Amino acid sequence: MTEAPALGALATPVSVISADTEVGVIEALLRTHPESIGLVASDAGRLFVLDRPQLETFLAGRLGYGRALLFHRPVRVLLGASALVLPAAMPWDDAARACLARPAPDRGTPVVVELGGGRLGIAPVGPLVEHLSRQYESLALRDALTGLGNRRMLTETAGAMLDAGRQVALLLIDLDRFKEINDSLGHSRGDQLLGKVAEALGPAHTFRLGGDEFVVLTDNLGDGSGDYLTGLGRRLLRAIQGPFVVAGVPITVEASLGIARTAAGRRTLSDLLAGADTAMYAAKRHRTAVEVWRPEFAAEQGIDLRLQSELRAAVDQGQLELHYQRLVDARTGETRSLEALVRWRHPRHGLLLPGVFVPGAERSEVINPLTDRILADAIGQAARWHHAGRPVPVAVNLPAPVLAQDRIVEVIRGLLAWHGLPGRSLIVEITESAVMTRPEESAERLRRLREQGVRVAVDDFGAGYTSLALLTQLPLDELKLDRAFVQRIHHDRDRAIVDAVAAMARGLGLTLVAEGVEDQATADILAGAGFDLLQGYHFGRPMPPDRLETVAA
């Protein structure tokens, strides 16, 4: 939104005359300075404005005798209410509001402006009121927080483009885990982050729908292919990635983006918004960041919404089950720990993997009872192995909304005590983004868990953008390299990254784990690079506890 100019830019310097000055002298002065809109008079320390139209009215008088009657009278007899005196630095819209707050007869009278150094000026009211009127018109089309276009402006802009027959694409951006930022840093800090995202997007055909949703509307479709639009979406996500420093915390923005373009049967703004919204939720569900609308997404969304409504009942009715995947010693191949991975045995859809229901659960309150259930089952199973003489540690992922609450420390403490299990039998895995908003508070909760003997691992390291310095602030035991790097380890450039991570982990005294190991050749390279533990299909798929071939430590 354009910043309002200062009142001093509108003011004309003026000399102050005495209220004893004769009216005839005042008339002569105004005739000598035809550009002047009026004069300022002083009477007993008070300032008054006598503007040109007002004086001409008085001089005309009843039956035209005003000039003869007033010519030698002091101007004091014509003065009304004291002048409104405003500072030169006051913005026009504030000055206009001050003018309009005066009694009705005085609202059009020019204002006196303090120019500094004892100098005064005089400014007309008309331009101020016109400016304020334009501001109100702009506010009706602009988002008050970011200055971007609002939904009304989007409706008008899109309507004009579509009515003209232009082909357009609508890109809907939704910030991931924004609620956590608001809850952790406060809504005022969340607003600051939204403002920084808006600046990064730029004003051209960019709109804020409300909350943490933004829209970009474009008729630049390139070759019109999905690949071109996907590339455009990824460039926008990179533009808003940051990190942005808010309240001293560097926050990397993660977002999901859905795209819909005009096509047969989709020629209205409502259709485009609905399509982009469906594609955006598909991007969240599949963790692809960007998706272009496809017909199958509509069916997926319907299933996803039904699943989320059924998930709480599934937790209570015991439909969730845990499968366990081995983490093996990189040199001996012996099992060192097991990761618990949740599955949902749905009565209609069969066995569902976590990617189908966990992302949605993380956006709702059901994530707490879901995580409680997983922890209870995993610790219970670890206790059964432990008491049978097979003390293999079990790892459980703690989602970001769960780690953001103090209760998780007591939940784990109570479960370990109930099963008579030492803390070293449990490993909690966190993601980089889970600790980004309030690293000090997250670190404190993790320290309290480690005091119980629980080990802490960073999962999917390299998938986010956490600073390496943050790793030194967290109480960590393990670092799990994201599978994307492992799968590209045969390329020299990516091998260099893996070697650097391995060296850093050794320097920090961390156990280094590689995920997604698919073959022996990759396992050999990782072992040679100094990795301690390996995990992947090469060593076995996740399976129920009764099917594990071995759980020996």
C-alpha positions as CSV (number, residue, x, y, z in Angstrom):
1,M,0.0,0.0,0.0
2,T,1.4,3.5,-1.0
3,E,2.6,5.5,2.0
4,A,0.6,8.7,2.6
5,P,2.5,11.9,1.9
6,A,3.2,14.3,4.7
7,L,1.1,17.4,5.3
8,G,4.0,19.8,4.9
9,A,4.2,18.9,1.1
10,L,0.7,20.5,0.7
11,A,1.3,23.6,2.8
12,T,2.2,27.1,1.4
13,P,4.3,29.3,3.8
14,V,2.4,32.2,5.2
15,S,3.1,35.2,7.4
16,V,1.0,35.8,10.6
17,I,-0.8,39.1,10.8
18,S,-2.3,40.8,13.8
19,A,-6.0,40.6,14.5
20,D,-5.9,44.5,14.7
21,T,-5.1,44.7,10.9
22,E,-7.9,46.5,9.0
23,V,-10.1,44.4,6.7
24,G,-9.2,46.6,3.7
25,V,-5.5,45.8,4.2
26,I,-6.3,42.1,4.3
27,E,-8.2,42.4,1.0
28,A,-5.2,44.2,-0.6
29,L,-2.8,41.5,0.6
30,L,-5.0,38.8,-0.9
31,R,-5.3,40.7,-4.2
32,T,-1.5,41.1,-4.3
33,H,-1.0,37.3,-3.8
34,P,-3.7,35.6,-6.0
35,E,-2.2,32.2,-5.4
36,S,-2.8,32.4,-1.6
37,I,-5.8,30.5,-0.3
38,G,-6.0,32.7,2.8
39,L,-4.2,34.3,5.7
40,V,-3.4,33.5,9.3
41,A,-4.3,36.0,12.0
42,S,-3.1,36.0,15.6
43,D,-5.2,37.3,18.5
44,A,-4.1,37.0,22.1
45,G,-1.8,34.0,21.2
46,R,-4.5,32.2,19.3
47,L,-4.3,31.5,15.6
48,F,-7.2,31.9,13.1
49,V,-7.6,31.3,9.4
50,L,-9.3,33.7,7.1
51,D,-9.6,32.1,3.7
52,R,-10.3,33.9,0.5
53,P,-13.9,32.7,-0.1
54,Q,-14.8,33.5,3.5
55,L,-13.5,37.1,3.1
56,E,-15.2,37.7,-0.2
57,T,-18.5,36.6,1.4
58,F,-18.1,39.1,4.2
59,L,-17.1,41.9,1.8
60,A,-20.1,41.4,-0.4
61,G,-22.4,41.5,2.7
62,R,-26.1,42.1,2.6
63,L,-27.2,44.3,-0.3
64,G,-23.6,44.8,-1.3
65,Y,-22.6,47.1,1.5
66,G,-20.2,44.8,3.2
67,R,-17.0,46.4,1.9
68,A,-18.1,49.9,2.9
69,L,-19.0,48.8,6.4
70,L,-16.0,46.6,7.1
71,F,-13.2,48.3,5.1
72,H,-11.6,50.1,8.2
73,R,-12.7,47.6,10.8
74,P,-10.1,45.2,12.4
75,V,-10.1,41.7,11.0
76,R,-10.9,40.5,14.6
77,V,-14.6,41.1,13.9
78,L,-14.6,38.5,11.2
79,L,-12.7,35.7,13.1
80,G,-14.6,32.6,14.1
81,A,-13.3,29.4,15.7
82,S,-9.6,28.9,16.3
83,A,-7.6,27.4,13.5
84,L,-6.7,23.7,13.5
85,V,-2.9,23.5,13.8
86,L,-1.2,20.4,12.6
87,P,2.5,19.3,12.3
88,A,4.1,19.2,8.9
89,A,5.0,15.5,9.3
90,M,1.4,14.3,9.8
91,P,0.3,12.0,6.9
92,W,-2.5,13.2,4.7
93,D,-5.0,10.6,5.8
94,D,-4.5,11.5,9.5
95,A,-4.8,15.2,8.7
96,A,-8.0,14.6,6.7
97,R,-9.5,12.7,9.7
98,A,-8.6,15.6,12.0
99,C,-10.3,18.1,9.6
100,L,-13.4,16.0,9.4
101,A,-13.6,15.8,13.2
102,R,-14.3,19.5,13.4
103,P,-17.9,21.0,13.6
104,A,-19.6,20.9,10.3
105,P,-19.3,24.7,9.5
106,D,-15.5,24.5,10.0
107,R,-14.6,21.3,8.2
108,G,-13.7,23.1,4.9
109,T,-11.6,25.8,6.5
110,P,-7.9,25.5,5.6
111,V,-5.5,24.2,8.3
112,V,-2.4,25.8,9.8
113,V,0.7,23.8,9.4
114,E,3.8,24.0,11.7
115,L,6.7,23.9,9.3
116,G,9.4,24.0,12.0
117,G,11.7,26.8,13.1
118,G,8.7,29.0,14.1
119,R,7.5,29.1,10.5
120,L,3.8,28.4,9.6
121,G,2.0,27.4,6.5
122,I,-1.6,27.0,5.3
123,A,-3.0,23.9,3.6
124,P,-6.4,23.3,1.8
125,V,-8.7,20.6,3.1
126,G,-10.0,19.4,-0.3
127,P,-6.9,17.3,-1.4
128,L,-6.7,15.8,2.0
129,V,-10.3,14.5,1.9
130,E,-9.9,13.3,-1.6
131,H,-6.8,11.3,-0.6
132,L,-8.6,9.8,2.4
133,S,-11.5,8.8,0.1
134,R,-9.0,7.0,-2.3
135,Q,-7.4,5.3,0.8
136,Y,-10.8,3.9,1.8
137,E,-11.5,2.7,-1.7
138,S,-8.1,1.0,-1.7
139,L,-8.7,-0.6,1.7
140,A,-11.8,-2.2,0.3
141,L,-9.6,-4.0,-2.2
142,R,-6.4,-4.5,-0.1
143,D,-5.4,-6.8,2.7
144,A,-4.8,-4.5,5.7
145,L,-1.9,-6.7,7.0
146,T,0.2,-7.2,3.9
147,G,-1.1,-4.6,1.4
148,L,-1.7,-7.3,-1.2
149,G,-4.9,-7.6,-3.0
150,N,-7.7,-9.2,-1.0
151,R,-10.4,-11.6,-2.1
152,R,-12.6,-8.8,-3.6
153,M,-9.7,-7.6,-5.7
154,L,-8.9,-11.1,-6.8
155,T,-12.6,-11.5,-7.9
156,E,-12.4,-8.3,-9.9
157,T,-9.0,-9.0,-11.5
158,A,-9.8,-12.6,-12.4
159,G,-13.3,-11.7,-13.6
160,A,-11.8,-9.1,-16.0
161,M,-9.2,-11.6,-17.3
162,L,-11.7,-14.4,-17.8
163,D,-14.3,-12.2,-19.4
164,A,-11.7,-11.1,-21.9
165,G,-11.2,-14.8,-22.8
166,R,-7.6,-15.0,-21.5
167,Q,-6.2,-18.3,-20.4
168,V,-5.0,-18.1,-16.8
169,A,-3.5,-20.2,-14.0
170,L,-4.2,-19.8,-10.3
171,L,-1.5,-20.8,-7.8
172,L,-2.7,-21.3,-4.2
173,I,0.0,-21.2,-1.5
174,D,-0.6,-22.5,2.0
175,L,2.1,-22.2,4.6
176,D,2.9,-25.5,6.4
177,R,2.7,-25.6,10.2
178,F,1.8,-21.9,10.5
179,K,-0.4,-22.6,13.5
180,E,2.7,-23.8,15.4
181,I,4.5,-20.5,14.7
182,N,1.5,-18.6,16.0
183,D,1.2,-20.7,19.1
184,S,5.0,-20.6,19.7
185,L,5.9,-17.0,18.9
186,G,2.5,-15.3,19.2
187,H,0.1,-13.9,16.6
188,S,1.9,-10.6,16.3
189,R,5.1,-12.5,15.3
190,G,3.1,-14.6,12.9
191,D,1.8,-11.5,11.3
192,Q,5.3,-10.3,10.8
193,L,6.2,-13.5,9.0
194,L,3.1,-13.1,6.8
195,G,4.3,-9.6,5.9
196,K,7.8,-10.9,5.0
197,V,6.2,-13.7,2.8
198,A,4.1,-11.1,1.1
199,E,7.1,-8.9,0.3
200,A,8.9,-11.9,-1.1
201,L,6.0,-12.8,-3.4
202,G,5.7,-9.2,-4.6
203,P,2.5,-7.2,-5.4
204,A,1.9,-8.1,-9.0
205,H,-1.2,-10.2,-9.3
206,T,-0.6,-11.5,-5.8
207,F,-3.4,-11.7,-3.2
208,R,-3.9,-12.8,0.4
209,L,-7.1,-14.8,0.9
210,G,-6.8,-14.7,4.7
211,G,-4.9,-16.6,7.3
212,D,-1.8,-18.1,5.7
213,E,-3.2,-18.6,2.2
214,F,-1.9,-16.6,-0.8
215,V,-2.9,-16.6,-4.4
216,V,-0.9,-15.8,-7.5
217,L,-2.8,-15.2,-10.7
218,T,-1.0,-15.3,-14.0
219,D,-1.7,-15.5,-17.7
220,N,1.9,-16.4,-18.5
221,L,1.4,-20.1,-19.1
222,G,4.6,-20.7,-21.0
223,D,4.1,-23.8,-23.1
224,G,1.0,-24.6,-21.1
225,S,2.4,-27.8,-19.8
226,G,2.1,-29.1,-16.3
227,D,5.9,-29.1,-16.1
228,Y,6.1,-25.4,-16.8
229,L,3.5,-24.6,-14.2
230,T,5.1,-26.9,-11.7
231,G,8.4,-25.1,-12.3
232,L,6.7,-21.7,-11.7
233,G,5.3,-23.0,-8.5
234,R,8.7,-24.2,-7.2
235,R,10.2,-20.9,-8.0
236,L,7.6,-19.2,-5.9
237,L,8.3,-21.5,-3.0
238,R,12.0,-20.8,-3.2
239,A,11.2,-17.1,-3.2
240,I,9.4,-17.3,0.1
241,Q,11.7,-19.9,1.7
242,G,13.7,-17.4,3.7
243,P,14.9,-17.8,6.3
244,F,13.3,-14.8,7.8
245,V,14.3,-13.6,11.2
246,V,11.3,-13.0,13.5
247,A,11.7,-12.3,17.2
248,G,15.4,-13.3,16.8
249,V,14.4,-16.7,15.4
250,P,15.4,-17.6,11.8
251,I,12.3,-19.2,10.3
252,T,12.5,-21.2,7.1
253,V,9.1,-21.1,5.4
254,E,7.8,-24.4,4.2
255,A,4.6,-24.3,2.1
256,S,2.4,-26.4,-0.2
257,L,1.2,-25.1,-3.6
258,G,-1.7,-26.2,-5.7
259,I,-2.3,-25.0,-9.3
260,A,-5.4,-24.9,-11.5
261,R,-5.7,-23.5,-15.0
262,T,-8.5,-22.6,-17.2
263,A,-9.9,-25.5,-19.2
264,A,-13.2,-26.8,-20.6
265,G,-15.6,-26.8,-17.7
266,R,-13.4,-24.6,-15.5
267,R,-13.9,-21.0,-16.5
268,T,-14.8,-19.3,-13.3
269,L,-12.8,-18.1,-10.3
270,S,-14.7,-20.5,-8.0
271,D,-13.7,-23.4,-10.2
272,L,-10.1,-22.3,-10.3
273,L,-10.0,-21.8,-6.5
274,A,-11.6,-25.2,-5.9
275,G,-9.2,-26.9,-8.2
276,A,-6.1,-25.2,-6.8
277,D,-7.3,-26.0,-3.2
278,T,-7.7,-29.7,-4.1
279,A,-4.2,-29.8,-5.7
280,M,-2.7,-28.0,-2.7
281,Y,-4.0,-30.6,-0.3
282,A,-2.7,-33.3,-2.6
283,A,0.7,-31.7,-2.4
284,K,0.5,-31.8,1.4
285,R,-0.7,-35.3,1.4
286,H,2.0,-36.6,-1.0
287,R,4.6,-34.3,0.4
288,T,5.5,-33.1,-3.1
289,A,5.2,-29.4,-2.3
290,V,3.7,-28.6,-5.7
291,E,0.9,-30.2,-7.6
292,V,-1.1,-29.3,-10.7
293,W,-4.8,-30.3,-10.5
294,R,-5.7,-33.7,-11.9
295,P,-9.2,-35.3,-11.8
296,E,-8.1,-38.1,-9.5
297,F,-7.3,-35.6,-6.7
298,A,-11.0,-34.9,-6.2
299,A,-11.6,-38.5,-5.3
300,E,-8.5,-38.6,-3.1
301,Q,-9.6,-35.5,-1.2
302,G,-13.0,-37.1,-0.5
303,I,-11.3,-40.2,0.9
304,D,-8.8,-38.1,2.9
305,L,-11.6,-36.1,4.6
306,R,-13.5,-39.2,5.5
307,L,-10.4,-40.9,6.8
308,Q,-9.6,-38.0,9.1
309,S,-13.1,-38.1,10.6
310,E,-12.7,-41.8,11.2
311,L,-9.2,-41.7,12.6
312,R,-10.0,-40.9,16.2
313,A,-12.4,-43.9,16.3
314,A,-9.6,-46.0,14.8
315,V,-7.3,-45.0,17.7
316,D,-9.9,-46.0,20.3
317,Q,-10.9,-49.2,18.5
318,G,-7.4,-50.6,18.1
319,Q,-7.3,-50.4,14.3
320,L,-3.7,-49.1,14.4
321,E,-0.8,-51.5,14.4
322,L,3.0,-51.0,14.4
323,H,5.4,-52.6,12.0
324,Y,9.1,-52.5,12.8
325,Q,12.1,-52.0,10.5
326,R,15.7,-53.0,11.5
327,L,18.6,-50.6,11.8
328,V,21.8,-52.7,11.5
329,D,25.4,-52.2,12.3
330,A,27.2,-50.9,9.2
331,R,30.1,-53.3,9.7
332,T,28.6,-56.5,11.3
333,G,25.0,-56.4,10.0
334,E,23.6,-57.1,13.5
335,T,20.4,-55.4,14.5
336,R,21.0,-52.4,16.8
337,S,17.5,-50.9,17.0
338,L,14.1,-51.0,15.4
339,E,12.0,-48.1,14.1
340,A,8.2,-48.4,14.9
341,L,6.1,-47.4,11.9
342,V,2.4,-47.0,12.2
343,R,-0.1,-48.7,9.9
344,W,-3.9,-48.4,9.9
345,R,-5.9,-51.5,9.2
346,H,-9.0,-49.8,7.8
347,P,-12.1,-51.9,7.7
348,R,-12.9,-50.9,4.1
349,H,-9.6,-49.7,2.6
350,G,-7.3,-52.3,4.0
351,L,-3.8,-51.6,5.3
352,L,-3.0,-47.8,5.0
353,L,0.5,-46.4,5.1
354,P,1.2,-43.3,7.3
355,G,1.5,-41.0,4.4
356,V,-2.3,-41.4,3.8
357,F,-3.4,-40.2,7.2
358,V,-0.6,-38.8,9.4
359,P,-0.1,-35.5,7.5
360,G,-3.8,-34.7,8.0
361,A,-3.6,-35.8,11.6
362,E,-0.8,-33.4,12.2
363,R,-3.1,-30.5,11.3
364,S,-5.7,-31.5,13.9
365,E,-6.0,-32.3,17.6
366,V,-6.1,-36.1,16.8
367,I,-2.3,-36.1,16.5
368,N,-2.0,-36.2,20.3
369,P,-4.1,-39.4,21.0
370,L,-2.6,-40.9,17.8
371,T,1.0,-40.4,19.1
372,D,0.0,-41.5,22.6
373,R,-1.3,-44.8,21.1
374,I,1.9,-45.3,19.1
375,L,4.1,-44.6,22.1
376,A,2.1,-47.0,24.3
377,D,2.2,-49.8,21.8
378,A,5.9,-49.3,20.9
379,I,7.1,-49.1,24.6
380,G,4.9,-52.0,25.5
381,Q,6.4,-54.2,22.7
382,A,9.9,-53.0,23.7
383,A,9.2,-54.1,27.3
384,R,8.1,-57.6,26.1
385,W,11.3,-58.0,24.2
386,H,13.3,-56.6,27.1
387,H,11.8,-58.9,29.7
388,A,12.4,-61.8,27.3
389,G,16.1,-61.1,27.3
390,R,16.2,-59.3,24.0
391,P,16.8,-55.6,24.9
392,V,16.6,-54.0,21.5
393,P,15.8,-50.2,21.5
394,V,12.7,-49.0,19.7
395,A,12.5,-45.6,17.9
396,V,9.3,-43.6,17.6
397,N,8.8,-40.4,15.7
398,L,7.5,-37.3,17.6
399,P,5.6,-35.0,15.2
400,A,6.1,-31.2,15.5
401,P,2.8,-30.4,17.2
402,V,3.5,-33.1,19.9
403,L,7.0,-31.9,20.6
404,A,5.6,-28.3,21.0
405,Q,3.8,-29.4,24.3
406,D,5.3,-30.1,27.7
407,R,2.9,-33.0,28.2
408,I,4.9,-35.4,26.0
409,V,7.7,-35.6,28.6
410,E,5.3,-36.8,31.3
411,V,3.6,-39.2,28.8
412,I,6.9,-40.9,28.1
413,R,8.0,-40.9,31.7
414,G,4.7,-42.6,32.7
415,L,4.8,-45.3,30.0
416,L,8.4,-46.2,30.8
417,A,7.6,-46.5,34.6
418,W,4.4,-48.5,33.9
419,H,6.3,-51.1,31.9
420,G,9.4,-51.1,34.1
421,L,11.5,-50.2,31.1
422,P,14.8,-48.3,31.2
423,G,14.9,-45.0,29.2
424,R,17.7,-46.4,26.9
425,S,15.1,-48.7,25.4
426,L,13.4,-45.8,23.6
427,I,14.7,-43.5,20.9
428,V,12.6,-40.5,19.9
429,E,13.0,-39.2,16.4
430,I,12.4,-35.5,15.5
431,T,12.5,-33.7,12.2
432,E,14.5,-30.5,11.6
433,S,11.3,-28.4,11.2
434,A,9.9,-29.6,14.5
435,V,12.4,-27.5,16.4
436,M,12.7,-24.4,14.2
437,T,10.1,-22.1,15.8
438,R,11.2,-22.4,19.4
439,P,14.5,-24.2,19.5
440,E,15.2,-23.3,23.2
441,E,11.9,-24.8,24.4
442,S,12.3,-27.9,22.2
443,A,15.9,-28.4,23.5
444,E,14.7,-28.2,27.1
445,R,12.0,-30.9,26.5
446,L,14.6,-33.1,24.8
447,R,17.0,-32.6,27.7
448,R,14.3,-33.8,30.1
449,L,13.8,-36.9,28.0
450,R,17.5,-37.6,27.9
451,E,17.6,-37.3,31.7
452,Q,15.4,-40.3,31.7
453,G,17.9,-42.2,29.5
454,V,15.9,-41.7,26.3
455,R,18.0,-41.2,23.2
456,V,17.2,-38.4,20.7
457,A,17.7,-38.7,16.9
458,V,17.2,-36.1,14.1
459,D,15.3,-37.8,11.3
460,D,15.4,-36.9,7.5
461,F,18.4,-34.6,8.1
462,G,19.1,-32.6,4.9
463,A,15.4,-32.5,3.9
464,G,14.9,-29.2,5.6
465,Y,16.9,-26.0,6.0
466,T,17.9,-26.0,9.6
467,S,21.2,-24.2,10.3
468,L,24.1,-26.5,11.3
469,A,24.6,-24.3,14.3
470,L,21.2,-25.4,15.6
471,L,22.5,-29.0,15.8
472,T,25.0,-27.9,18.4
473,Q,22.2,-26.4,20.6
474,L,20.1,-29.6,20.7
475,P,20.8,-32.6,23.0
476,L,21.2,-35.2,20.2
477,D,22.5,-38.8,20.0
478,E,21.8,-39.8,16.4
479,L,21.7,-38.1,13.0
480,K,19.7,-39.9,10.3
481,L,20.7,-38.7,6.8
482,D,17.7,-38.2,4.4
483,R,17.2,-41.0,1.9
484,A,17.4,-38.6,-1.0
485,F,21.2,-38.1,-0.4
486,V,21.7,-41.9,0.1
487,Q,20.1,-42.7,-3.2
488,R,22.4,-40.3,-5.0
489,I,25.6,-41.3,-3.2
490,H,27.1,-42.8,-6.4
491,H,27.4,-39.3,-7.8
492,D,30.6,-37.5,-6.9
493,R,28.8,-34.2,-6.0
494,D,26.3,-35.9,-3.7
495,R,29.1,-38.1,-2.3
496,A,30.9,-35.0,-1.2
497,I,27.8,-33.9,0.7
498,V,27.5,-37.2,2.5
499,D,31.2,-37.2,3.4
500,A,30.8,-33.7,4.9
501,V,27.8,-34.8,7.0
502,A,29.7,-37.8,8.2
503,A,32.6,-35.6,9.3
504,M,30.3,-33.2,11.1
505,A,28.5,-36.1,12.9
506,R,31.8,-37.5,14.1
507,G,32.9,-34.1,15.3
508,L,29.7,-33.7,17.3
509,G,30.0,-37.3,18.7
510,L,26.7,-38.4,17.0
511,T,25.7,-41.9,15.8
512,L,25.4,-41.5,12.1
513,V,22.5,-43.4,10.4
514,A,21.7,-43.7,6.7
515,E,18.1,-44.3,5.6
516,G,16.9,-45.8,2.3
517,V,19.7,-48.3,1.7
518,E,18.5,-50.5,-1.2
519,D,21.6,-52.6,-2.1
520,Q,24.9,-53.9,-0.9
521,A,27.0,-51.6,-3.0
522,T,25.4,-48.6,-1.3
523,A,25.8,-50.2,2.1
524,D,29.5,-50.7,1.4
525,I,30.0,-47.1,0.4
526,L,28.2,-45.8,3.5
527,A,30.2,-48.1,5.8
528,G,33.4,-46.8,4.2
529,A,32.2,-43.2,4.7
530,G,31.9,-43.8,8.5
531,F,28.2,-44.5,8.9
532,D,27.4,-46.4,12.1
533,L,23.9,-47.7,11.3
534,L,22.1,-48.5,8.1
535,Q,18.3,-48.8,7.4
536,G,16.4,-49.8,4.3
537,Y,14.8,-52.5,2.2
538,H,18.1,-54.2,1.7
539,F,18.0,-55.2,5.3
540,G,14.3,-56.0,5.5
541,R,10.9,-54.2,5.1
542,P,8.9,-53.1,8.0
543,M,6.9,-56.0,9.5
544,P,4.8,-56.9,12.5
545,P,6.7,-58.0,15.6
546,D,5.8,-61.7,15.3
547,R,7.3,-61.8,11.8
548,L,10.7,-60.3,12.6
549,E,13.3,-62.9,11.9
550,T,15.5,-61.6,14.7
551,V,15.5,-58.8,17.2
552,A,18.7,-59.7,18.9
553,A,20.9,-56.8,19.8
